[in-house]
């Protein structure tokens, strides 16, 4: 991996600034875990019986971004990228995917998420979460997505170690 160029989250500051910075830090961490790997490396399974791959995580987190920012705050009927049945597990199947495809979608969705967050008047802005059938605040959505990244970045640590032995941040 290259020199760590992630921007660390602030140790002081407002709630919104802190949430935004932690989300961006975890987004950068996922990208860092995939850095320098080939498509085949990114599609390598962790250990049987798991079929989890780094590329599958990138695809899944693109769906997470799409769902929690675009679907909740803009278009409740927006379909998922890799499933027409709202099957979030479908994104994990990256067997026919490439780095270019997965990262293009993930980059587009994270950019869109940043625009949705920046345009919201406050963290108390609400949108409708169709799967839950209720309104949720931007604050809740940001925390939920942050928790998704934190959990999956732990998976990414193990996956990367299994590919080439690289460990750490």
C-alpha positions as CSV (number, residue, x, y, z in Angstrom):
1,X,0.0,0.0,0.0
2,X,1.1,3.5,-0.6
3,X,1.7,6.3,1.9
4,X,-1.4,6.8,4.0
5,X,-3.0,9.9,2.6
6,X,-6.3,9.6,4.4
7,X,-7.4,12.7,6.2
8,X,-7.9,11.8,9.8
9,X,-11.2,12.8,11.4
10,X,-11.1,15.9,13.7
11,X,-10.7,15.5,17.4
12,X,-12.9,18.5,18.0
13,X,-15.7,20.0,16.0
14,X,-19.4,20.0,15.4
15,X,-21.5,16.9,15.0
16,X,-22.1,17.2,11.2
17,X,-18.5,17.9,10.5
18,X,-17.4,14.9,12.6
19,X,-19.9,12.5,11.0
20,X,-18.9,13.7,7.5
21,X,-15.2,13.3,8.3
22,X,-15.5,9.8,9.8
23,X,-17.6,8.7,6.8
24,X,-14.9,10.0,4.4
25,X,-12.2,8.4,6.5
26,X,-13.9,5.0,6.3
27,X,-14.6,5.4,2.6
28,X,-10.9,6.1,2.1
29,X,-10.0,3.1,4.2
30,X,-12.0,0.8,1.9
31,X,-10.3,2.2,-1.1
32,X,-6.9,1.8,0.6
33,X,-7.6,-1.9,1.3
34,X,-8.2,-2.5,-2.4
35,X,-5.2,-0.4,-3.6
36,X,-2.7,-2.1,-5.8
37,X,-4.7,-5.3,-6.3
38,X,-5.7,-6.9,-9.6
39,X,-9.3,-7.8,-10.5
40,X,-8.5,-11.4,-9.7
41,X,-7.1,-10.4,-6.3
42,X,-10.2,-8.3,-5.6
43,X,-12.4,-11.3,-6.5
44,X,-10.5,-13.8,-4.3
45,X,-12.7,-15.4,-1.6
46,X,-11.8,-15.2,2.0
47,X,-12.2,-18.8,3.3
48,X,-14.7,-21.5,2.7
49,X,-17.6,-21.5,3.0
50,X,-17.6,-17.7,2.7
51,X,-17.7,-16.2,-0.7
52,X,-16.9,-12.7,0.5
53,X,-14.5,-10.7,-1.6
54,X,-13.0,-7.1,-1.5
55,X,-14.8,-6.4,-4.8
56,X,-18.1,-7.7,-3.4
57,X,-17.6,-5.3,-0.4
58,X,-17.1,-2.3,-2.8
59,X,-20.3,-3.3,-4.7
60,X,-22.3,-3.8,-1.5
61,X,-21.2,-0.4,-0.1
62,X,-22.1,1.3,-3.3
63,X,-25.6,-0.1,-2.8
64,X,-25.6,1.0,0.9
65,X,-24.7,4.6,-0.2
66,X,-27.4,4.5,-2.9
67,X,-30.0,3.2,-0.5
68,X,-29.4,5.4,2.5
69,X,-28.9,8.7,0.6
70,X,-30.5,8.6,-2.8
71,X,-33.4,6.2,-2.0
72,X,-34.2,7.7,1.4
73,X,-33.8,11.4,0.6
74,X,-34.6,11.6,-3.1
75,X,-36.3,8.7,-4.8
76,X,-37.8,5.9,-2.8
77,X,-38.4,3.8,-5.9
78,X,-34.9,4.0,-7.2
79,X,-33.7,0.4,-8.0
80,X,-30.6,-1.2,-6.7
81,X,-27.7,-1.4,-9.1
82,X,-27.1,-5.2,-8.9
83,X,-30.5,-6.5,-8.0
84,X,-34.0,-5.9,-9.3
85,X,-35.5,-7.6,-6.2
86,X,-34.0,-5.4,-3.5
87,X,-31.6,-8.2,-2.7
88,X,-28.6,-6.5,-1.0
89,X,-26.7,-9.8,-1.0
90,X,-26.6,-9.8,-4.8
91,X,-23.9,-7.1,-4.7
92,X,-21.5,-9.5,-3.0
93,X,-21.4,-11.7,-6.1
94,X,-18.5,-10.0,-7.9
95,X,-17.5,-13.0,-9.9
96,X,-18.1,-11.3,-13.2
97,X,-17.3,-7.8,-12.0
98,X,-14.2,-5.7,-12.5
99,X,-12.4,-3.0,-10.4
100,X,-13.4,-0.4,-13.1
101,X,-17.1,-1.3,-13.0
102,X,-17.4,-1.6,-9.2
103,X,-15.3,1.5,-8.3
104,X,-17.0,3.6,-11.0
105,X,-20.4,2.8,-9.3
106,X,-19.0,3.2,-5.8
107,X,-17.4,6.6,-6.7
108,X,-20.6,7.8,-8.3
109,X,-22.7,6.8,-5.3
110,X,-20.3,8.3,-2.7
111,X,-20.2,11.5,-4.7
112,X,-24.0,11.6,-4.9
113,X,-24.2,10.8,-1.1
114,X,-22.0,13.8,-0.4
115,X,-24.2,16.1,-2.5
116,X,-27.3,14.9,-0.7
117,X,-25.7,15.4,2.7
118,X,-24.4,18.9,1.8
119,X,-27.8,20.0,0.4
120,X,-29.7,19.0,3.6
121,X,-30.6,21.9,5.9
122,X,-29.6,20.0,9.0
123,X,-28.9,16.6,10.5
124,X,-32.6,16.6,11.5
125,X,-33.7,16.6,7.8
126,X,-35.8,13.5,7.3
127,X,-36.4,11.1,4.5
128,X,-38.5,8.0,4.1
129,X,-36.8,4.6,4.5
130,X,-38.9,2.3,2.4
131,X,-37.7,-1.0,3.8
132,X,-38.5,0.2,7.3
133,X,-41.7,2.0,6.4
134,X,-40.8,5.1,8.4
135,X,-39.0,8.4,8.3
136,X,-35.4,8.7,9.4
137,X,-33.1,11.6,10.0
138,X,-30.0,12.4,8.0
139,X,-28.1,11.9,11.3
140,X,-29.5,8.4,11.6
141,X,-28.6,7.6,7.9
142,X,-25.1,8.9,8.3
143,X,-24.5,6.9,11.5
144,X,-26.0,3.8,9.8
145,X,-23.7,4.1,6.8
146,X,-20.7,4.8,9.0
147,X,-21.4,1.6,11.0
148,X,-21.7,-0.3,7.7
149,X,-18.3,0.9,6.7
150,X,-16.7,0.2,10.0
151,X,-18.0,-3.3,10.1
152,X,-17.1,-4.1,6.5
153,X,-13.6,-2.4,6.8
154,X,-12.9,-5.0,9.4
155,X,-13.8,-7.7,6.8
156,X,-11.6,-5.9,4.3
157,X,-8.7,-6.2,6.7
158,X,-9.0,-9.9,6.8
159,X,-9.6,-10.2,3.1
160,X,-6.6,-8.1,2.2
161,X,-4.4,-10.1,4.5
162,X,-5.5,-13.3,2.8
163,X,-4.7,-11.9,-0.6
164,X,-1.1,-10.7,-0.1
165,X,-0.4,-10.6,3.7
166,X,-0.8,-6.8,4.0
167,X,-2.2,-5.9,7.4
168,X,-2.9,-2.6,9.1
169,X,-4.7,0.6,8.4
